């Protein structure tokens, strides 16, 4: 079952646009970037990330997104299905 996470990113000052562009181009096996938005408020960029499973999602964040130059800190919110 696929999982979805929203990655809230704090970027270096003046780097939000570059971070957004770099993340939009990322490729990590078993995952895909569904959307990237540069936003106002306490975070600079929000990424909607989908992956085959939770481990792949976590690895895509730590091995790809967090290594993008200008990314200071990430917070991930997992999407859940409530029924």
N, C-alpha and C positions, 0 to 999 in steps of 0.2 A: 504494500500500500504506500503510495506516495505521501510525502509530508511537505508542509509549507511553513516557512518561517519568514518573519519580517525582521530584517537586520537594520537596527537604528545605529547610524554611524556619526561619531563626532570626528570632524576633520581638522587638520591644521588650518590656521587662519589663512584665508585666501585660496584654499585648495579644494573647496567643495566641487567646483566644476570639473577639475582634473580627476578627482576621485570618482565622480559620477561617470565620466567618460570611460575611465579605465575599467570600472566594474561592469559597465554595459558590454564590454568586449571580453570579459572573463569566460574561460571555459574550464570546467572541472568535471571529470568523469562521473556520470550518474546524477548530475545536478544541472539545473539551468536557471539563469537569471530571467525571471518573468517580467520584472519592472524595476526601474531605477528612477527615483525622484529626488531632486534637490529641493529641500524644504526650508522653511523658517522655523524658529523656535530653538529648543535645547539641542536638537540634532540637526545635522547639516544635510545628510543623505539618508533616504530610506530605500532599502532593497527588498523586493519580494523574491525569495529564493525557494525553488522547489527541488526536491531530491527523492531518490528511490527509497531511502530510509533515513532514520534519524542519525545514524553514524555518518552517512555520506553527507548529510546536511552540515553536521558539526565539522567534518573535515574540510568541506568547501569553505566554511567560514574561517577556520584557523589556518588553513594552508593556502587559501587564495585571497579572500577578501581582506583579511588582516595584514597581508603582506603588500597590499597596494600602497605605494608611497602617498603619504598625506593622511592615512587613516590613523587616528589616535586611539580610538576606543570603539568597541561595538557592544551593543545590547541586542539580544535576540528574543523575539516573542514568537512562540510556536502557535500556529493555528490549530484549533481543536474542533471536533465535530460534537456538538452537544445535541442529544436527542431525548 
